């Protein structure tokens, strides 16, 4: 790798130097370098050098010997020898698939497989499987890597990818995947590694179209931020759903009831009607069967009939995707009708200047303004929120009167829900720029998206594909999905491959068994998780003084290696913060923000309070608190302690 870096540095120096020199000291007749090519080559080497930087990470973690006698190391990046032959294969290369999926029952031309153990970049051991002899060994190295303590952000899992995970990661780029994953099944890792695999195998397509990762909150993005760069991919844009929808710029807050309406799928129909309801008929433009539309053109007069104009409006409504394009289509139809008459009378076809002049004719503009008036998003929003009669027309048969009344007001200070509605209206006004769409979008914790949030993401997907990850049992928003089929429909994808991951690698069985007691009370149809891990511990501290109980639990947890997470109801977390500030290796997390995070040791504080805690906006939503508790119970990858002063909820009892 040092040799590869030296070569890359030499290329960078050569082309960067040539670009700097460019046209300097050229004599008459001298030919300079291709500046554009030199600039491209110099810039290409910058991320390449960053990728080849020596880090405290093993350059390989596996090795396979093939039936034909060849052998390859498998690692996080491709490394070649002095003859340019592959010394280490990138884990994303097609041949690496055989490392992950070969078994004694289906060897895939692999004779022997070796797994290496590392501490940082230092090798600590290795294990061999002779598949020719039918060996399938329970890997201690694999188990140790899975159970390694959590310190800092999420790590990649290239050394521990399981066959069922590898199959999902390597699905073709056009496939839309929906992965329902129980806690600890590695669904987030699957999504991130799939993004890296797609960028490696579909470079030309996705370098241009881009890959986007959408997460639920800033804490989650911070936790996963280092995974893709470790895998050599730094070009992926990672955003929260709030940033993607513009909610982070909202300057006002909806009531709980108003937010429910604005996030509802029915609002898409209201927005459609609010825009397209402005389209009228030729009669609305004052056209009668006897008169038609009379257009003055110098000394000429052109007349278009009622039937022709109605057909022009109907065709524009039928064949154009946006309101703005529809008005232009009607305008073009008027010009075309007049052009035909001009060709018949004069014997030649008028030019473009004539067409432009005709479009500006007062009769044409007056007709268009009556039948297909000019609009913009701001105008439609203002009418929907401020004009009671217009709002009644737009919502009739879609929303109840009480629901429609929740839209009344001044959108000058928009809420997050207002921005969703604005984006929906804008989509009817004009097409998005191609640069605003992505070739592939990975959406994590997708069960928490509202239908209107899904539609915003769908418009950024365009003709690209998506990988949707989540767990219906962990849905904690007021509009959380209860069906993946419905959620994928809101995301604009009809052809979808659904799969369910139930085998847990991160959370020990003793902890999963406790969480599975809560699962039947969550009202979703998902299979309970099972864990391959027999280690881990579950402890319970019953106390009359919660702060003292938490302090005791933290002291015990810090006696062990790893990161400690204290999860409590939001208000309780605020009261505990002064006590825990500055404590080494301890993070205090509100239960509403714990989703997607992992800790070696988790301390869940007063489960009854987590169940009863109100959601954002002060409303208590049935079932959401219980799902917050389910999430909290499944954040531990080694040890779980439940601290409580009140009786434990009956849902946690066996």
ROMARMAR-209546 format. One record per atom (N, C-alpha, C): x, y, z. Coordinates in pm, whole numbers, plus 50000, padded with zeros to 5 digits. Example, Ala and Ser with C-alpha at 12.3 -4.5 7.8 and 13.67 -1.06 7.14 Angstrom:
2
513194943150780 512304955050780 513204967050780 512854977550708 513674989450714 512905000350787 
# end
This chain:
654
500834988150000 500005000050000 500885012550000 502015011850067 502945023150066 503425026049924 503675015249847 504095017049708 502985023349625 501735019049649 500595024849577 500455039749611 500675042949737 500595057049776 501695065249710 502905059649707 504035066849645 503745069449496 503165059549429 502815061149288 501775072149269 500775071949356 499715081949348 500245095949375 501155097049474 501765110049504 502575115149384 503255106049315 504035110049198 503125115249088 501995108449068 501015113048968 500495126949005 500195128649133 499675141649179 500705152749154 501955149949191 502995160249172 503155163749025 503125153548940 503335155748797 502255164748739 500995160948761 499905168348698 499635181548768 499795182048901 499605194748971 500665204748925 501895199748907 502965208448859 502705213548719 502195204748632 501915208848495 500795219248490 499795217248574 498705227048577 499225240548626 500125240248727 500685252748777 501495259848668 502245252048594 503055257848486 502165262748373 501175254348336 500205256748227 500845264148111 500515276748097 500985284047979 502245291948002 502925289748117 504125297648144 505275294048048 506055303748012 507305301947936 507105294847803 505915296347743 505695290347612 506215299847504 506975294047411 507445302147300 506475301247183 506775308747077 505915308546958 505935294446900 504735288746880 504635275446822 504665264246922 505005267247052 505025256747154 503595252147184 503455239447215 502155233747250 502135231147401 501175236947470 501065235047614 500355221947647 500295218847775 499625206547818 498125208147806 497435197047811 495975197147819 495605200947962 495265213647983 495025218548118 493865211048186 492815208548109 491645201948167 492005187948216 492725180348131 493115166848170 494035167148291 494975176548292 495875177548405 495145180848534 494155189948524 493375193748643 492595181848695 491965174148603 491195162448643 492085152248712 493235149448655 494135139448713 494645143948849 494995156648862 495485161648990 494415160549098 493175163849062 492085163149160 491655148949188 491785139949090 491435125849112 492315119849221 493545124249226 494485118049321 494265122549466 493535133449488 493355138449625 492565128649711 491335124649670 490635114649751 491335101149751 492045098149643 492775085449635 493875085149742 494565096349759 495595097049862 494995095750002 493835102050021 493165101050151 492775086550180 492335079450075 491935065550092 493125056650125 494295060350075 495485052150097 496255056050224 495695065450300 496345069450425 496415057650521 497535055750581 497715044550674 496955047250803 496005038650834 495235040050957 495405027551043 494985028751166 495145017451258 494025007351236 493955002451112 492924992851073 493604981750994 493184969551017 493764958250944 493514959650795 494554957350714 494404958450569 493724946050511 493684935350586 492944923450542 492404916550666 491374908750648 490774901450761 490444887050724 490664883350597 490354869750554 491244865450439 491204852350411 491964846950298 491244834550248 491224832650117 490614820750058 491594814349960 491594801049961 492344793149863 491314786649771 491484788749641 490524783649544 490914769649496 489954762949432 490214749549379 491324749649275 491484760749203 492494761249096 493884764749148 494034765849281 495354768349339 495614782949373 494824792349317 495034806349350 494544809249491 495154819349552 494674823549683 494644838749689 493714844149769 493524858649780 493264862449925 493844873949964 493454880050090 492224888950063 491364890150162 490174898750151 490324910050252 490114922550206 490304933950295 489384945450264 489634956750329 488774968450313 489054976150185 490204973750124 490544980550000 491404971449914 491434974449786 492244966749691 493714970749706 494594960849713 496034963449717 496694954249614 497524959949531 498204951949428 499684950849459 500324940449401 501754938549425 502554945949317 503864943649317 504724951049224 504474947349078 503814935849055 503474931948917 502044936048881 501404944048968 500034948648950 499004937348961 499424926249019 498474915449047 497794918149182 496534913749198 495824916449324 496444908649441 496854916049542 497394909949663 496294908949769 495504919649780 494324919849866 493144924149781 492054916449785 490834920049713 489954928849800 489404939149740 488404947349809 487214938349844 486674940049964 485564931550010 484354932549918 484304943049834 483174945149744 483364938649607 484574933649582 484834927449452 483994914749436 483634911149312 482774899249292 483334886549355 484644884549348 485234872249402 485114871649555 485054883349620 484954883549767 483644877549815 482644877449729 481354871349765 481544856949809 482504850049745 482724836049780 483314834449920 484054844449966 484584844050103 483434844250203 482454852650178 481344854350273 480334842850265 480154837050149 479024827750132 479414813050121 480674810250104 481094796250090 480774788450218 480354776150201 480084767350316 480454753150277 480464744250373 480774730250345 479744724250251 478504729250255 477434724050169 477464730250030 478014742150017 478124749049888 479444756849890 480524750249844 481864755949860 482134767749769 481414768849659 481614779749562 483074780549516 483674768549491 485044767149442 486094771549544 485704772949670 486664776449775 487094763649846 488404761249849 488934749349915 489154751750064 489674763550098 489954766550239 489704781350265 489214784350384 488974798150424 489694800850556 490284812550564 490964816550687 490404829950735 490144830750865 489754843450927 490874848051020 491204860951010 492244866651094 491634874751207 492254874451322 491884883251432 492884894451444 492394906651468 493284918151477 492924926651597 493914933251652 493704944051749 494294956351683 493414965151631 493914975951547 494484969851420 495754972951389 496404967251271 497304955451307 497284951051432 498174940251478 497424926951478 498004917151409 497354904051400 497454896851535 496344890851576 496314883951706 496064868951693 495694864451573 495444850151557 494724847551426 494504834551397 493724831251278 493074817551295 492024815151217 491294802451217 491134797751074 491224784751053 491074779050920 489864769650914 489214769850797 488164760150766 488554753050638 488754739950642 489024732250522 487694727350468 487154734550370 485824731350318 485834718350238 487004714550185 487104701850112 486824690050205 487144692050333 486904681450431 485554683050502 484794692850455 483464694850515 483504701950648 484584709150677 484684716050806 483854728750805 483074730450910 482414743250938 482594745851086 483494754951119 483824757151259 483084769451312 482714768851439 482144780551506 483304790051532 483264801751470 484424810551471 484494818751600 485524816251679 485764824251799 486164838451761 486914839851650 487334853151605 486114861351565 485174854951493 483964861751451 483164866151573 483034857151669 482284860251790 482944871651867 484264871151878 484994881551953 484824895251886 484844895551752 484684908151680 483284913751700 482254905051694 480884909351713 480674914751855 481324908351952 481104911952092 482084922452143 482974927152057 483974937052100 483284949552155 483794955152266 483134966652329 482974978352235 481884986252257 481594998152177 482305010152239 483185016052166 483805028552209 483755038052091 482975048752105 482875058551997 481835054651893 482015059951771 481005058151666 480905043751617 479885041451534 479655028251476 480825023951389 481145011051392 482225005451311 481644998451189 482514996551088 482084988250976 482044973651020 481344965150940 481224950950977 481784941950867 482724947250787 483204939450673 483794926050715 484354925450836 484964912950880 483934902950931 482704907550957 481714898751020 480414897650941 480414902150815 479194901450735 478734886950724 477464884650753 476894871250746 476304868750606 476164855950566 475684853050430 474364860050395 473394860250488 472114866550456 472254881750444 473214887550518 473474901850503 474194904650371 475144896050336 475904897750213 474984897150090 473994888450097 473064887249985 472294900149962 471914907050071 471194919650059 472134930750011 473344931050064 474314941350028 474594941049878 474654929049819 475084927449680 473934926749581 472734930449620 471634930749523 471914941449418 471454939149295 471734948249185 471224962349214 471794972049145 471514986049174 470054989749152 469384983149058 467994986849027 467004981749130 467434972949219 466504966749314 466134976549425 464834977149454 464344984549570 464194974649685 464984976549790 464964967249903 464224973450021 463414965350087 462774969250211 463154958850316 463934963050415 464474953850514 463834956650650 462954947450694 462414947850829 463394940450918 463964947551014 465004941451096 464754943151243 464734932151315 464604932651461 465864938951519 465814943551645 466994949851707 468214940751703 469364946651667 470614939251670 470874930351550 470014931151446 470194922551329 471124928851226 471584941051251 472554947251161 471964953951040 470704958051045 470064963950927 470714977150887 471104985350985 471774997950951 473104995250881 473854985750934 475144982150872 474924976850731 473874969050711 473564963950577 473344975650481 472574985650524 472284997050437 473535004850401 474405007450499 475615015050473 476605007250385 476734994450412 477644986350331 477094984450190 475774984250177 475174983550043 475504996349965 475445007750030 475805020249964 477245019749914 478155014849999 479565013749959 479735003749844 479004992649851 479114982449746 478594987849612 477494995249616 476935000749493 477895010849430 478505019349511 479435029249458 480665022649396 481065011149449 482215003849396 481874996849264 480684991049257 480324982949141 479544990449034 479005001949067 478265010048969 478825024248972 480145025148965 480835037848983 480375048448885 480355045148757 480045055148655 478645060848673 477695052248705 476315056748721 476135064948848 476635059848959 476335065949088 477265077549124 478435078349061 479275090049084 478565102549032 477805100848924 477075112148867 475755114448939 475005103648959 473665104849018 473705106749169 474745101649235 474915103749379 474165093649464 474655091849585 474035083149685 473735091549809 472545089849864 472105097449979 471735087950093 472155091250214 471745083750334 470885093050419 469675088650450 468735096650531 468575089950666 468885097350773 468775092050908 467765099850990 467405094951108 466325101151185 466725113751259 467995115151300 468395126951377 469905128651372 470375140051425 471805143351420 472645133351498 472125128751614 472865119151693 473125106351617 472125101751543 472275089651463 473325091751354 473255103151284 474225105751178 475645106651233 475775112651349 477105113351412 477625099351443 476725090751487 477105077051524 477585069051403 476935070851287 477285062951168 478285069951077 478665082351110 479395090851016 480725084950970 481365076751054 482695071751018 482705058950937 481535052450919 481515039350855 481915040150708 481255048650629 481535049150486 482945054250456 483455064550523 484845068450499 485835057250528 485565049250631 486435037850660 486445028050544 485325027050475 485215017950362 485685024350232 486235036450241 486785042850123 485795051250046 484625054150105 483615062150035 483335074850115 483755086150060 483565098950129 482625108250054 482055103449942 481215112049859 479735110849889 479355102349985 477955100250015 477435111550104 476315117250064 475705128050141 474815121750249 475065125150374 474295119750485 473515131150550 472185129950554 471335140550609 470265134550699 469705142850785 468535138650861 467295141150777 466215134550813 464975136950740 464515151350759 464855157450873 464495171450897 465245180650800 466515177650777 467285185850683 466795184050540 466445171850504 465995169250367 464665176050339 463775176350437 462445182250417 462425197150452 463535202350502 463575216450539 463045219250678 462645208850752 462035210850884 462985217750982 464295216250959 465255222551051 465235237751041 464615243150934 464515257650918 463175263150967 462275254351009 460945258751053 461065268151172 460295279051167 460365289051273 459135288951363 458215279951337 457015278651421 456725263951444 455835261251538 455515247351574 454005245151566 453615233851507 452205230151499 451715224351630 450415225451652 449815217351758 449865202751714 449685193851809 449715179551777 448665176151672 447455181751687 446355178751594 446655183951454 447215196151445 447545201751314 448655193951247 449665189751326 450765181951269 450255168851211 449315162251280 448765149651228 448125151751092 447395162651075 446725165450947 447765168450839 448745176550870 449715180850769 450645169550725 450825159550809 451665148050773 450855136950708 449525138250706 448645127650657 448725126450504 448585114250455 448635111650311 447555119250236 446435122050301 445345129250234 445735143350193 446755148950260 447185162450224 447735163050083 448245151950034 448725151649895 447585154249798 446415148649827 445235150949743 444765165449754 444825170949875 444445184949895 445365194149815 446675191549819 447625199749745 447395198649595 447125186649548 446865184649405 445635192749362 444595192049441 443375199349407 443595214449418 444385218749516 444645233049535 445355239049414 446185231149349 446895235949229 446035234249105 445665222049076 444995219048949 443545223748947 442995226949064 441645232349068 441525245949003 442655252348978 442635265448910 442345264048761 442515251948706 442315249948562 440815250148530 440435258148433 439025259148396 438755253448257 437685257548197 437305253348063 437305265447971 437165263047843 437135274147747 435995283747778 434895278247827 433745286747862 434115296347974 434975291848069 435425300648177 436225312448122 436785310748002 437535321547937 436655330347851 435345328747864 434415337147789 434175332447646 434565320247614 434415315047478 433035308747461 432375312247356 431055306547323 431155299047191 430215289847165 430255282547038 430155291846917 429505303046934 429325312046819 430535320846794 431145325746901 432225335546886 433605329246875 433915319746965 435265314246969 436265324447021 437575321647005 438625330747049 439145338146927 438975351646926 439395359846813 440735366446848 441765363746763 443105368746788 443485378346676 443785390946713 444195400946614 445685399246587 446055398546457 447455396646417 447745406046302 448045418846337 448225428846232 446925430746154 447015428346026 445815429345945 445015416545938 445505406246000 444835393145998 444035391146127 443065382046119 442275377946234 442185362646234 442565356746346 442485342146357 441425338646462 440645328246434 439565324446524 439695309546560 439725306746690 439785292846738 438485289646810 437895278046776 436575274446827 436585268846969 435415268047027 435235263147164 435735248847177 435385240347080 435775226247089 437295224747083 437945232046993 439395231246980 440085235347111 439605246147170 440225251247292 440005241847410 438785236047419 438535226547527 439435214247513 439625209547388 440515198147367 441955201647403 442365213947374 443715218347410 443915218147561 442925222847637 443005222847783 443005208547836 442125200147781 442025186147826 443335178647801 443895180447682 445145173547648 446305178247736 446335191247764 447395196547849 447285190847990 446065189748039 445875184248175 446245169448178 446005162548070 446225148148064 447695144548043 448395152347964 449715148147918 450885155947981 450615165848065 451715173048129 451745169848278 452945169248333 453105165348473 453045177248568 453295189348517 453305200948605 452365211848553 451935220048646 450995230748615 451605240648517 452845244548540 453515254148453 453645248848311 454015236048299 454125229948166 452765229148098 451705227148177 450365226348120 449935239548059 450195250548127 449845263648071 450585266047941 451865262347938 452635264247815 452085255547702 451615243347737 451055234447634 449795240547572 448945246847653 447745253447600 448155265247512 449135272747559 449645284147481 450165279547346 450925268547346 451465263147221 450355258147129 449295252347188 448175247547107 447475259247039 447345270547109 446725282347049 447555287346931 448875287946950 449765292346842 449685282746724 449645269646753 449595259846646 448305261146565 447185263446637 445905265246567 445915277346476 446495288446526 446575300546443 447555298546328 448655291146353 449655288746249 449035281246130 448215271346159 447575263746050 446725272845963 445985281646027 445155290945949 446015300345866 447155304745924 448055313745851 448675306645731 449025293845747 449615286145637 448615284445524 447355282145558 446325280245456 446095293145379 446045304345454 445725317145388 446905322945312 448105322145372 449255328945309 450145319545228 450025306545253 450835296945178 452215294645236 452565301045349 453845298145412 453675298045564 454665291945633 454575290445777 455295301945846 454625308745941 455255319846013 456455314946096 457375324146127 458595320446200 458395321646351 459485319446424 459425319546570 459065333146627 459535343946562 459195357346612 457695359646607 457085354746502 455625355946490 454935348546606 455425336346636 454805328446743 454935335546877 456125341346901 456325348647028 455385360547038 455235367846927 454355379446925 452905375346947 452515364046886 451125359446899 450805355747044 451775349447113 451555345647252 451295357647341 451845369147302 451675381247382 450405388947348 449695384247249 448455391147209 447505392047328 446875403347350 445985405247466 444895394547476 444335390547362 443255380647366 443785367147417 445005363547375 445595350847417 445895351147567 446535361847613 446875362947754 445645363347843 444595370447799 443365371147878 442715357447888 442755349847778 442155336447779 442945327247874 444265327547863 445095318947949 444915322548097 444865335448127 444725339648267 443385335348325 442375333948239 441055329748287 440965314648299 441605307548207 441465292848201 442605285648273 443795291248266 444975284848326 445855295848386 445415302148494 446115314048547 447525310748594 448385320948587 449745319248639 449695317448790 450525308148841 450565305248983 452005303249028 452235304749157 453465300049218 453125293749352 454085287049410 453825279649535 453355288849646 453955300449658 453595309749764 452135314149752 451695316549629 450315320849606 449325310049648 449615297649610 448715286649643 448665284549794 449835284849860 449885283350005 449055294350074 449195306650026 448475317850087 446975316150074 446515311349958 445085309249937 444575297550022 445365286750029 444945274950104 444795278050253 445705286250304 445695289250447 444805301250482 444675310750389 443995323150422 442625325250362 442265317650259 440975319350191 440065307750230 439085310350315 438215299750368 437455292550257 436945300150158 436175293950050 437065285049965 438275290049935 439215282049855 439615269449931 439885270750061 440275259250143 439145249050149 437915253750158 436775244550162 436665236650033 436905243449918 436865236349789 437985226049779 439175229849827 440345221049814 440245208849904 439565210050019 439545199150117 438235191350117 437245196150042 435925189650045 436025174850006 435465166250092 435465151950065 436785145050098 437775152950140 439085147450174 439335148750324 439165160850376 439305163450519 437945167050578 437805164950707 436605169750775 436715184850792 435615191450825 435645205850846 436595209650959 436585201651065 437485204451178 438945202951137 439235192851056 440605190951010 441015202250917 440125206250827 440445217150735 440705230150811 439975232250920 440155244451000 441555245351059 442215233851078 443565233751134 444605239451037 444225240950911 445125246650811 445045261850808 444015267450870 443825281950865 444935289150940 445375300350885 446415308150950 447295314950849 448385320650896 449335327450810 450635319250802 450955313950685 452175305750674 453455313850663 453425326650708 454625334950701 455735329050787 455365323250902 456325316150986 455995301250976 456645294150884 456235280450856 456625270550966 455785260550980 456095249051065 456705238150977 457165227551041 457705216250964 456625210650871 455385209850919 454295204950836 454015213950718 454105227350739 453885236750629 454915234750518 456145231750556 457205229750457 456965217150374 456385206850436 456015194850361 454945198250258 453955206050299 452875209950208 453425218550095 454325227750129 454935236250028 455705228049925 456445218049971 457205209449880 456265201549789 455145197049845 454155189649766 453545198649658 453185210949695 452615220249598 453645223549490 454875225749532 455945228949437 456125217849335 455925205349376 456095194049284 455045194349173 453895200449200 452875201749096 453135213849006 453905223449057 454155235548981 455225233548873 456305226748910 457395224848813 458205212648851 458965207148754 459795195448778 461055199548855 461555190448938 462795193049009 463975192248914 465035199348949 466265198648870 466855184648883 467425179148774 468035165748782 469095164648891 469785175648919 470835175549020 470285173749161 468965175249177 468355173749309 467865159549335 468085150649237 467695136649253 468945128049272 468755116349331 469865107349361 469655093849295 470795087449262 470735074349199 470315063549295 470665065349424 470245055649526 470125062749659 469065059549733 468835065449864 468695054249967 469475055050073 469355045950187 468585053250297 467465047650340 466615054150440 466565045350563 467115050250672 467115042550796 466025047650890 465545038650977 464425041451067 463225046650987 462995040250872 461965045050779 460555043250832 460375034850933 459035032850988 458505045651053 459385054951088 458965067151157 458575078451062 458735076350933 458405086850838 456905087850818 456425100150808 455015102150774 454825100450624 453595098350578 453365097350433 453885109550356 453705121450412 454165133450341 455685134550341 456355129950446 457815129450445 458315119350342 457625108050333 457985097950233 457895103850092 456875111850067 456695117549934 457815127449900 458305134750000 459445143649977 460665135549934 460915124450003 462055115949968 461855109649831 460625105449800 460335099349671 460665108949557 460405121749577 460705131449472 462215133549455 462995130549558 464455131249546 465025118349489 464225108049485 464675095149431 464515094649280 463415100349229 463185100149085 463115085849033 463975082848936 464025069448878 465075060748946 465685065849051 466685058149123 466045047649213 466875040049281 466395029349368 466605033249514 465985025549602 466085028449745 466375015749824 467035017449937 467155006950037 466495012250163 465395006150202 464595010850315 464815001450433 465215007250546 465554999450664 464705003950782 464294994650863 463534998550981 462954986851054 462204990051158 461554980051241 460204985751284 459134979851237 457804984851270 457584985351420 458224976351493 458074976051638 458724988151705 459614995051634 460305006551691 459735019751639 458555019451578 457915031551530 457455040151646 457975052351657 457685060551775 457135074351742 456865077251616 456245090051582 454725088351580 453975099351587 452515098251584 451985091851455 452775092551348 452355087251218 453175074951178 453785068151273 454635056651242 453895046251160 454585040251065 453975030450976 453665017551049 452605011151008 452254997751059 452324987450948 452644991850826 452724982850711 453824987750617 454744978750581 455804982550488 455264984450347 454214977050310 453624978750177 453124993050159 452434998250261 451935012050253 453095021950249 454105019450331 455235028850337 455985029350204 456175017950140 456865017750010 456025024449903 454705023349915 453825030349819 453975045449835 454055050249959 454265064549981 455635068949928 456605059949928 457945063049876 458015061749725 456885058649663 456795058449517 457395046249451 457525035249526 458115023149470 457095011749470 456815006549350 455854995549336 456554982049333 457684981249264 458424968749256 459434968449370 459134960449473 459944960549595 460254946249639 461494944149684 461874931449743 461854932949895 460954925949960 460824926550105 461604915050170 462264917950279 462934907350355 462874910850503 462944900550588 462884902650732 464084896150798 464834904050873 465984899050948 465554896951094 465724884751142 465304881651279 466454876451366 467584872851304 468724867751379 469584879251428 469674880451560 470444891451618 471884887551643 472804896751611 474234894451634 474774903851741 474064914551769 474574924851859 474034923652001 472754920352016 472114920652148 472064906452204 472574904052325 472564890552384 471134885252402 471024872052403 469724865352410 468944869252536 469644870552651 468944873552776 468244887152769 468824896552695 468224909852680 467104909552577 467334902452467 466304901052363 465054894452419 465244884552506 464084877652565 463224887152648 463854896552718 463094906452794 462324915652698 463004920352595 462344929252498 461194922152427 461374909152399 460324901552330 459044900452413 459134902352544 457914902452626 457054914652593 457714925652557 457004938052525 456434937552384 457104930352294 456754930452151 455284927552122 454634917552184 453224914752149 452264926152182 452694935652264 451824946752304 451964959052214 452784957952108 453074969652025 452164971051904 451324961151879 450334962351771 450884961751631 452004954851612 452564953351477 452824938551451 452774934951324 452954921051284 454404918751241 455274916951340 456674913851309 457094901851394 458044894351340 458504882351410 459434886351524 459384879251636 460314882151746 461744878851706 462674886451763 464084884151732 464604872251812 465664866151759 466404856051834 467874859751822 468624856851927 470024860851930 470934848651926 472074850051857 473064839251853 473994840151973 473824850652056 474754853052166 474204847952298 474994839852365 474584834352494 475254841552611 476064852052578 476714859652684 475784870852730 476324880852792 475524892352833 474904890352971 474394901353027 473784900553159 472604910053169 471684906653257 470494914753283 470384916653433 470344929153477 470304932353619 469134941653647 468694941953771 467544950253809 467814956353946 467664969653955 467854976654082 466534983354119 465924978554225 464694984754275 465084993854391 464645006454388 465105016254485 464005026154517 464135032854629 463205043654663 463775057154621 465035057454582 465705069754538 466315067254400 465635072254297 466085069254160 467505074254135 467815086454177 469155091854152 470215082954216 469945078454338 470915069554405 471025056354331 469895051154281 469905038754205 470685040054075 470515051454007 471245053853882 472735055153911 473075062154018 474495063854054 475145050254082 474415041754154 474925028254184 475115020254056 474125021053964 474215013453839 475375018253753 475595031453749 476685037053669 478035032553725 478185032853856 479455028553917 479765013953882 478745005353890 478944991353853 479304989953705 478614997753621 478864996753477 480275001153442 480775011553509 482105016653477 483225007353522 482874997653603 483874987653644 484204978253529 483304978053426 483524969753308 483984978553192 484524971953089 485004979152971 483824983552885 483964994652814 482964998452716 482195011052750 481325014752658 480535026952667 479225024252741 478815033652827 477605032252908 476565042252861 475355037652835 474255046452798 473185046352905 472815058152956 471735059453054 470525064952978 469445057052972 468275060752893 467095062752988 466475074552978 465355077953066 464335085952987 463125086953042 462115095752984 462695109752970 462235117452872 462865130152839 462985139452959 461915141253036 461975149953154 462935144553259 462905131553280 463805125353378 465265126953335 465515125853204 466885127553154 467395141553185 466525151653172 466935165453204 467325166753351 466585160053440 466885161153582 468145153453621 468475142953545 469675134953576 470945141053519 470815149953422 471985155053350 473035161353442 472665170053537 473705175853625 474495165253701 473825154553739 474485144153817 475505136353734 475255135053603 476095126553519 477075134253432 476985147553430 477885155453346 479335153253386 480165150953284 481585149053309 481975134953347 480985125953359 481295112153394 481925105153274 483075099153293 483805092853183 483045080853127 483005080052993 482405068552920 480895067252942 480225077652988 478775076853012 478065087152925 477025082752854 476195091752776 474755090952827 474145102652851 472755103352893 471895106152771 470895097652748 470085098752627 468605098752664 467855108252609 466395108052624 465845096252547 464835089652601 464285077652537 463795080452396 463315092552371 462805095852237 463915097052133 465185097652179 466315099352086 467265087452086 466865076552149 467785065152165 467845055952044 466905057451954 466815048151843 468075048051757 468535036251720 469695034851633 471035034851705 471055038651834 472305039251908 472595025851976 473855023552011 474275011252078 475275014552188 475175007252298 476105008952410 476444995152465 477644993952521 478004981252585 477074978452703 476894988552784 476044986952903 474964997752898 473714993752906 472605003352907 471925002953043 471635014753096 470865016153219 469545022653183 468455015253192 467125020453163 466505025153294 466145037953299 465645044053422 464125045153420 463485039353517 462035039953541 461205037353414 461085024853375 460315021353255 458905027053254 458245027853370 456875033053374 456825047453325 457835055353358 457885069353312 458085070153162 458895061153108 459125061252963 457825058452890 457015049152942 455745045952878 454785057852883 454795065152995 453825075953015 454265089252956 455515090552915 456045103452872 455305108752750 454955121652749 454275127452632 455235128652515 454645128552397 455445130352276 455735145252258 456525148552154 456815162452123 455515169952099 455385181552161 454155189152149 453235187152267 453615178052357 452865176452480 451765166252477 451495160152361 450405150452352 450915136552388 450095129152461 450415115252491 449735106552386 450525099252310 449995091352199 450015076752240 448875070552229 448745056752274 449745047552204 450485040052282 451405030052228 452815034952202 453005048352184 454325053452149 455295051852266 454835054652389 455715053152505 456195038952522 455335029252495 455715015252507 456775011652402 456675017852285 457675015452181 459005021952218 458945033652283 460175039752334 460865030252433 460075023652516 460655014252612 461275002452539 460604997152437 461144986052358 462484989852296 462555002152244 463825007052187 464895007652295 464565013452410 465545014952517 466095001552563 465234991552574 465654978452622 466574971252524 466584975552398 467364968352295 468594976052249 469034985852328 470234993552291 471524987352346 471414977552436 472604971852500 473174960452417 474494960152399 475144949452327 475914940052421 475884942852551 476524933752648 475694932452775 475394943752839 474764943252971 473624953352979 472564949553051 471404958353070 471054958753219 470854970853270 470384972753408 469114981053405 468084976353470 466824983853481 466744989353623 466665002653634 466565009253763 465145014853776 464455011453887 463075016253901 462685017854047 461825027654070 461235029654202 459775025254201 459135026854085 457755022454069 457735007854023 456555002054029 456424988253980 456734987653831 457354976853788 457644975153646 456334973553569 456234978853449 455034977153367 454714962353347 453444959153343 453064945053329 453534939253196 453774948053095 454244943052965 455654937152974 456404940453079 457754935053094 457774922053172 456654918453229 456604906153308 456464894053218 456964882753262 456924870453181 455484865653168 
# end
